[in-house]
Amino acid sequence: MSSVLAPGAAAADVQSQQWYLDVMDATGMWKVSTGTGVKVAVIDSGVNPGTSSLKGQVLSDEVPKAVAYHATQDVSGHGTSMAELIAGTGAGGGLKGLAPGAKIVPYRIQTDGMKGDELLKSPDVAKAVRAAADTDVKIINMSIGSPYIYPDEEAAIKYAYSKGKLLFAAVGNDGNKKNAIDYPAAYPFVVGVSAADRSGKVGNFSEYGNYVDLAAPGLDVPTWCDAKFRSYCDGQGTSMASAITSASAALIWSAHPDWTADQVLRTLTDTAGRDWPKNKPSNYLGYGLIRPRKVLEQSGINPGAAHSDPLSVENGTGVTGAPSPSVAPSSQASNPTSGGQTSAAGASSDSSGDTTLWVAIGAAVAVVVVAGGAFAVARSRRGV
């Protein structure tokens, strides 16, 4: 059973559960960057700007009117949790975001369970992504998933990339079952993020295939239990991993405001923890475990070409190493919800059965160890 962590008086207890802040050396990174000046669009179940950790952090007036329907009314607590993991201040017992200087722009999309006006007036993913692409947000976080390909959604993703946005998405939590491909994570120009535990081992629920690009903390991460916002629960899911990766990108982009999305992503992939060849990314951890501190501690780091896609090989190859994708029936093409658009959090898998992917410190270490304040080098068992 998941533990329940009440906010307020139990602030220290809640934040002490955020093990990855120490592992990633958040305190050290915040001396260089907190994400100031970077706006992150959270396309999800809505974001409640009234939680203690998000007061002053949510720019609800910057949501385009055409897609602003109930953007600040979270139907499940999921979107608010992602927002706090990205940019929460930690005030009043809330979660401490990895990029507390960043700001959140909320988008509430159609999700399973909606009906009537709530369904009709809420935008689908394609409309939300296009709207966000036409604003000054730099990062779009999508901790959501559907097994279907929607042509308008894919076109919106391509448009957002052409507008210089950096897009992250959860790869899904069905890895220990049928491992169905999740979209938008599997679309070209979206960075798919898998979930790892504090030792760097990928969760057995975390989906796999060549559309996995990076890995980030996603097990034993506290989030709101529900939309009542009374307490936090200890959970796991690739949703959290996507949000933490978005926050990592915000830290880097804030420190290097003149960089492009491609350059921010390239430095994340170049510095990711791995012990396999960079040109042979893992089907489970992609290019490795995120280590934004490795970027921030090198003031003269070379970000590479401004407009050269770091994921060009994967984007050109298409999805492999997972079941064939499903094209949405024509009757569902404009409504991702009918195809099962859901949040990618809340996996119930027991992490003790995780695929064996380890973190090691130093060239000679071959045990499960995390030290030095960040994810280090990951060992991958490739193949599906």
C-alpha positions as semicolon CSV with decimal commas, in nm:
position;residue;x (nm);y (nm);z (nm)
1;M;0,000;0,000;0,000
2;S;0,128;0,347;-0,086
3;S;0,217;0,566;0,207
4;V;0,023;0,890;0,251
5;L;0,218;1,207;0,312
6;A;0,016;1,501;0,445
7;P;0,128;1,853;0,350
8;G;0,159;2,139;0,598
9;A;0,317;2,022;0,920
10;A;0,464;1,720;0,745
11;A;0,658;1,930;0,491
12;A;0,992;1,783;0,583
13;D;0,851;1,432;0,551
14;V;0,708;1,499;0,204
15;Q;1,020;1,658;0,068
16;S;1,243;1,397;0,227
17;Q;1,065;1,145;0,003
18;Q;1,196;1,332;-0,301
19;W;1,514;1,124;-0,301
20;Y;1,615;1,232;-0,649
21;L;1,677;1,591;-0,538
22;D;1,978;1,472;-0,339
23;V;2,082;1,212;-0,596
24;M;2,080;1,472;-0,874
25;D;2,248;1,735;-0,653
26;A;1,961;1,983;-0,686
27;T;2,110;2,213;-0,424
28;G;2,431;2,238;-0,621
29;M;2,246;2,296;-0,948
30;W;2,032;2,570;-0,795
31;K;2,348;2,770;-0,730
32;V;2,383;2,790;-1,107
33;S;2,021;2,783;-1,226
34;T;1,668;2,745;-1,090
35;G;1,493;2,766;-1,426
36;T;1,419;3,139;-1,410
37;G;1,284;3,279;-1,733
38;V;1,165;2,945;-1,870
39;K;0,796;2,867;-1,915
40;V;0,676;2,507;-1,930
41;A;0,341;2,409;-2,079
42;V;0,186;2,123;-1,883
43;I;-0,063;1,944;-2,109
44;D;-0,250;1,722;-1,868
45;S;-0,557;1,698;-1,646
46;G;-0,540;2,066;-1,550
47;V;-0,330;2,244;-1,290
48;N;-0,455;2,378;-0,957
49;P;-0,270;2,708;-0,898
50;G;-0,392;2,726;-0,540
51;T;-0,170;2,462;-0,380
52;S;0,089;2,606;-0,145
53;S;0,372;2,494;-0,369
54;L;0,228;2,648;-0,686
55;K;0,111;2,987;-0,562
56;G;0,260;3,241;-0,799
57;Q;0,399;2,970;-1,025
58;V;0,109;2,918;-1,265
59;L;0,052;3,164;-1,551
60;S;-0,311;3,082;-1,620
61;D;-0,373;3,413;-1,797
62;E;-0,123;3,309;-2,065
63;V;-0,328;3,012;-2,183
64;P;-0,478;3,096;-2,525
65;K;-0,851;3,152;-2,483
66;A;-0,946;2,892;-2,742
67;V;-0,801;2,614;-2,524
68;A;-0,836;2,766;-2,178
69;Y;-1,154;2,585;-2,069
70;H;-1,113;2,497;-1,699
71;A;-0,733;2,483;-1,735
72;T;-0,697;2,552;-1,363
73;Q;-0,949;2,288;-1,255
74;D;-0,759;1,962;-1,220
75;V;-0,987;1,662;-1,260
76;S;-0,752;1,409;-1,098
77;G;-0,459;1,582;-0,927
78;H;-0,223;1,445;-1,190
79;G;-0,148;1,766;-1,379
80;T;-0,097;1,958;-1,055
81;S;0,150;1,693;-0,938
82;M;0,348;1,725;-1,263
83;A;0,351;2,103;-1,229
84;E;0,482;2,079;-0,872
85;L;0,752;1,831;-0,972
86;I;0,865;2,079;-1,235
87;A;0,832;2,418;-1,068
88;G;0,691;2,377;-0,716
89;T;0,843;2,609;-0,456
90;G;0,797;2,363;-0,170
91;A;0,614;2,627;0,035
92;G;0,365;2,512;0,295
93;G;0,462;2,148;0,277
94;G;0,430;2,106;-0,098
95;L;0,660;1,926;-0,335
96;K;0,984;2,098;-0,425
97;G;1,019;2,127;-0,801
98;L;1,352;2,057;-0,965
99;A;1,322;2,394;-1,143
100;P;1,151;2,618;-0,884
101;G;1,237;2,931;-1,080
102;A;1,042;2,818;-1,388
103;K;0,676;2,900;-1,451
104;I;0,389;2,672;-1,553
105;V;0,132;2,738;-1,827
106;P;-0,156;2,489;-1,778
107;Y;-0,356;2,309;-2,047
108;R;-0,641;2,075;-1,956
109;I;-0,716;1,826;-2,229
110;Q;-0,987;1,568;-2,291
111;T;-0,929;1,267;-2,068
112;D;-1,105;0,940;-1,995
113;G;-1,418;0,988;-1,788
114;M;-1,514;1,328;-1,926
115;K;-1,857;1,373;-2,082
116;G;-2,099;1,642;-2,190
117;D;-1,975;2,001;-2,201
118;E;-1,664;1,905;-2,010
119;L;-1,561;1,677;-2,294
120;L;-1,677;1,900;-2,577
121;K;-1,517;2,221;-2,448
122;S;-1,185;2,072;-2,341
123;P;-0,924;2,071;-2,620
124;D;-0,770;1,754;-2,753
125;V;-0,393;1,706;-2,749
126;A;-0,346;1,841;-3,101
127;K;-0,522;2,171;-3,024
128;A;-0,337;2,214;-2,696
129;V;0,003;2,147;-2,853
130;R;-0,062;2,387;-3,142
131;A;-0,179;2,655;-2,904
132;A;0,127;2,613;-2,683
133;A;0,351;2,621;-2,990
134;D;0,224;2,970;-3,073
135;T;0,321;3,109;-2,731
136;D;0,656;3,181;-2,570
137;V;0,671;2,860;-2,367
138;K;0,998;2,680;-2,432
139;I;0,911;2,331;-2,307
140;I;0,596;2,121;-2,348
141;N;0,547;1,839;-2,097
142;M;0,302;1,563;-2,184
143;S;0,273;1,304;-1,907
144;I;-0,010;1,142;-2,099
145;G;-0,054;0,852;-2,338
146;S;-0,273;0,678;-2,592
147;P;-0,212;0,362;-2,798
148;Y;-0,336;0,535;-3,113
149;I;-0,172;0,748;-3,379
150;Y;-0,372;1,063;-3,458
151;P;-0,262;1,242;-3,774
152;D;-0,365;1,586;-3,645
153;E;-0,177;1,521;-3,320
154;E;0,136;1,414;-3,505
155;A;0,113;1,723;-3,727
156;A;0,078;1,945;-3,420
157;I;0,391;1,789;-3,268
158;K;0,586;1,858;-3,587
159;Y;0,458;2,215;-3,588
160;A;0,565;2,270;-3,227
161;Y;0,912;2,140;-3,305
162;S;0,933;2,375;-3,604
163;K;0,851;2,661;-3,366
164;G;1,152;2,575;-3,150
165;K;0,976;2,395;-2,867
166;L;1,127;2,105;-2,672
167;L;0,870;1,831;-2,615
168;F;0,885;1,558;-2,349
169;A;0,640;1,273;-2,292
170;A;0,601;0,968;-2,071
171;V;0,662;0,640;-2,256
172;G;0,386;0,460;-2,066
173;N;0,341;0,207;-1,786
174;D;0,252;-0,112;-1,972
175;G;0,602;-0,257;-2,007
176;N;0,536;-0,563;-1,792
177;K;0,215;-0,645;-1,981
178;K;0,165;-0,596;-2,354
179;N;0,413;-0,306;-2,388
180;A;0,182;-0,116;-2,621
181;I;0,341;0,185;-2,788
182;D;0,236;0,512;-2,626
183;Y;0,175;0,835;-2,812
184;P;0,272;1,119;-2,809
185;A;0,600;0,974;-2,676
186;A;0,656;0,768;-2,992
187;Y;0,600;1,053;-3,237
188;P;0,906;1,203;-3,407
189;F;1,039;1,513;-3,228
190;V;0,905;1,402;-2,889
191;V;1,157;1,294;-2,626
192;G;1,025;0,971;-2,472
193;V;1,120;0,927;-2,105
194;S;1,127;0,601;-1,909
195;A;1,118;0,563;-1,530
196;A;1,411;0,456;-1,312
197;D;1,444;0,399;-0,937
198;R;1,702;0,549;-0,703
199;S;1,959;0,289;-0,806
200;G;1,910;0,369;-1,174
201;K;1,720;0,047;-1,245
202;V;1,433;0,084;-1,490
203;G;1,085;0,006;-1,355
204;N;0,941;-0,318;-1,485
205;F;0,625;-0,127;-1,582
206;S;0,820;0,126;-1,791
207;E;0,758;0,067;-2,160
208;Y;1,048;-0,003;-2,393
209;G;1,146;0,027;-2,756
210;N;1,360;0,256;-2,966
211;Y;1,131;0,552;-2,890
212;V;1,273;0,562;-2,535
213;D;1,522;0,848;-2,546
214;L;1,611;0,923;-2,183
215;A;1,543;0,790;-1,834
216;A;1,466;0,980;-1,516
217;P;1,342;0,921;-1,159
218;G;0,994;0,772;-1,166
219;L;0,964;0,533;-0,872
220;D;0,888;0,623;-0,510
221;V;0,808;0,980;-0,612
222;P;0,533;1,154;-0,411
223;T;0,239;1,308;-0,597
224;W;-0,109;1,424;-0,498
225;C;-0,332;1,129;-0,410
226;D;-0,636;1,278;-0,587
227;A;-0,811;1,599;-0,685
228;K;-0,904;1,679;-0,326
229;F;-0,544;1,794;-0,264
230;R;-0,542;1,682;0,098
231;S;-0,237;1,459;0,095
232;Y;0,044;1,318;-0,114
233;C;0,088;0,952;-0,197
234;D;0,407;0,767;-0,277
235;G;0,377;0,648;-0,634
236;Q;0,552;0,548;-0,953
237;G;0,511;0,610;-1,324
238;T;0,676;0,743;-1,635
239;S;0,469;1,060;-1,588
240;M;0,696;1,168;-1,307
241;A;1,004;1,086;-1,513
242;S;0,884;1,309;-1,797
243;A;0,812;1,599;-1,561
244;I;1,152;1,574;-1,393
245;T;1,320;1,568;-1,734
246;S;1,125;1,877;-1,840
247;A;1,247;2,049;-1,525
248;S;1,604;1,945;-1,604
249;A;1,574;2,103;-1,946
250;A;1,438;2,420;-1,785
251;L;1,747;2,444;-1,563
252;I;1,975;2,414;-1,863
253;W;1,781;2,652;-2,086
254;S;1,771;2,914;-1,811
255;A;2,148;2,896;-1,776
256;H;2,191;2,915;-2,154
257;P;1,900;3,128;-2,281
258;D;2,052;3,169;-2,627
259;W;2,054;2,795;-2,697
260;T;1,797;2,625;-2,916
261;A;1,580;2,327;-2,821
262;D;1,815;2,100;-3,016
263;Q;2,115;2,226;-2,820
264;V;1,946;2,183;-2,482
265;L;1,845;1,828;-2,575
266;R;2,185;1,743;-2,719
267;T;2,360;1,836;-2,395
268;L;2,111;1,624;-2,200
269;T;2,174;1,321;-2,419
270;D;2,551;1,376;-2,438
271;T;2,586;1,389;-2,059
272;A;2,335;1,114;-1,975
273;G;2,468;0,830;-1,759
274;R;2,539;0,515;-1,963
275;D;2,813;0,260;-2,030
276;W;2,700;0,155;-2,377
277;P;2,796;0,328;-2,704
278;K;2,610;0,652;-2,764
279;N;2,526;0,541;-3,116
280;K;2,345;0,235;-2,981
281;P;2,084;0,369;-2,737
282;S;1,917;0,126;-2,499
283;N;1,558;0,016;-2,562
284;Y;1,497;0,065;-2,190
285;L;1,695;0,377;-2,095
286;G;1,759;0,540;-2,432
287;Y;2,072;0,752;-2,415
288;G;2,085;0,704;-2,039
289;L;1,992;0,859;-1,706
290;I;1,956;1,236;-1,707
291;R;2,238;1,431;-1,539
292;P;2,166;1,802;-1,588
293;R;2,434;1,892;-1,334
294;K;2,691;1,765;-1,585
295;V;2,576;2,039;-1,821
296;L;2,548;2,313;-1,562
297;E;2,890;2,253;-1,411
298;Q;3,058;2,307;-1,751
299;S;3,015;2,674;-1,835
300;G;3,197;2,625;-2,165
301;I;3,020;2,308;-2,275
302;N;2,974;2,276;-2,651
303;P;2,601;2,236;-2,734
304;G;2,664;2,151;-3,098
305;A;2,474;2,279;-3,400
306;A;2,181;2,507;-3,329
307;H;1,941;2,335;-3,569
308;S;2,041;1,971;-3,593
309;D;1,802;1,719;-3,439
310;P;1,989;1,505;-3,179
311;L;1,730;1,229;-3,233
312;S;1,744;1,233;-3,612
313;V;1,829;0,861;-3,635
314;E;1,530;0,750;-3,426
315;N;1,301;1,005;-3,586
316;G;1,400;0,882;-3,929
317;T;1,379;0,511;-3,844
318;G;1,035;0,505;-3,687
319;V;0,926;0,293;-3,391
320;T;1,092;-0,047;-3,351
321;G;1,129;-0,294;-3,064
322;A;0,763;-0,276;-2,961
323;P;0,426;-0,398;-3,091
324;S;0,299;-0,238;-3,411
325;P;0,126;0,097;-3,358
326;S;-0,250;0,136;-3,390
327;V;-0,397;0,398;-3,618
328;A;-0,701;0,560;-3,465
329;P;-1,034;0,471;-3,627
330;S;-1,167;0,761;-3,836
331;S;-1,450;0,814;-3,588
332;Q;-1,195;0,880;-3,316
333;A;-0,949;1,089;-3,515
334;S;-1,047;1,417;-3,349
335;N;-1,097;1,277;-3,001
336;P;-0,797;1,116;-2,832
337;T;-1,010;1,045;-2,527
338;S;-1,212;0,782;-2,709
339;G;-0,886;0,609;-2,786
340;G;-0,790;0,594;-2,422
341;Q;-0,595;0,919;-2,363
342;T;-0,486;0,889;-2,003
343;S;-0,221;1,011;-1,766
344;A;0,090;0,797;-1,755
345;A;0,118;0,786;-1,377
346;G;-0,014;0,548;-1,119
347;A;0,155;0,227;-1,224
348;S;0,086;-0,041;-0,968
349;S;0,379;-0,266;-1,054
350;D;0,608;-0,387;-0,782
351;S;0,950;-0,240;-0,856
352;S;1,120;-0,547;-0,714
353;G;1,063;-0,714;-1,049
354;D;1,233;-0,441;-1,251
355;T;1,439;-0,520;-1,556
356;T;1,802;-0,538;-1,452
357;L;1,953;-0,206;-1,557
358;W;2,203;-0,079;-1,303
359;V;2,382;0,238;-1,208
360;A;2,754;0,219;-1,139
361;I;3,002;0,472;-1,009
362;G;3,341;0,461;-1,173
363;A;3,474;0,224;-1,437
364;A;3,532;-0,072;-1,205
365;V;3,211;-0,074;-1,003
366;A;2,948;-0,335;-1,096
367;V;2,703;-0,314;-0,808
368;V;2,392;-0,106;-0,751
369;V;2,534;0,222;-0,624
370;V;2,439;0,587;-0,648
371;A;2,682;0,844;-0,514
372;G;2,846;1,173;-0,602
373;G;2,515;1,358;-0,598
374;A;2,380;1,244;-0,937
375;F;2,296;0,954;-1,162
376;A;2,622;0,822;-1,293
377;V;2,680;0,547;-1,550
378;A;2,405;0,300;-1,636
379;R;2,455;-0,057;-1,752
380;S;2,199;-0,177;-2,006
381;R;2,068;-0,514;-2,110
382;R;1,968;-0,434;-2,464
383;G;1,699;-0,604;-2,665
384;V;1,329;-0,649;-2,620
